[in-house]
Amino acid sequence: MAILFVLVIRAVYLQFKLIKYLRRNHPEKTKDFGCPLGGWFNGFKFSNALYKKHDIEDPDFVYLKNRAKNAQTWAILAIFPSLLFLFLLLIIGIVL
């Protein structure tokens, strides 16, 4: 569970770092990622945008996007074993 917590915090941190970079260097592209300049952050649109191909050829953007995408993937993959572990504890608690 601690690993899940760390992975989720890391994913959120890298996503906000990417948003900050986009707002500073490519403000016209922020709507593609679900984060308009003055509006609220749309997490579902951002998640979809991480896996799409973009026309921004900035190497820093590509690096941050890949790091955020990988962090999000690891956090999602860590959810399933954690849920399985909690389900196992529930079954053991019921049996005992």
Buried (B, 14 or more C-beta within 10 A) or exposed (E): EEEBEEBBEBBBEBBEEBBEBBBEEBEEBBBBBBBEEEEEBBEEBBBEBBEEEBEBEBEEBEEBBEBBBBBBBBBEEBEEEBEEEEEEEEEEEEEE
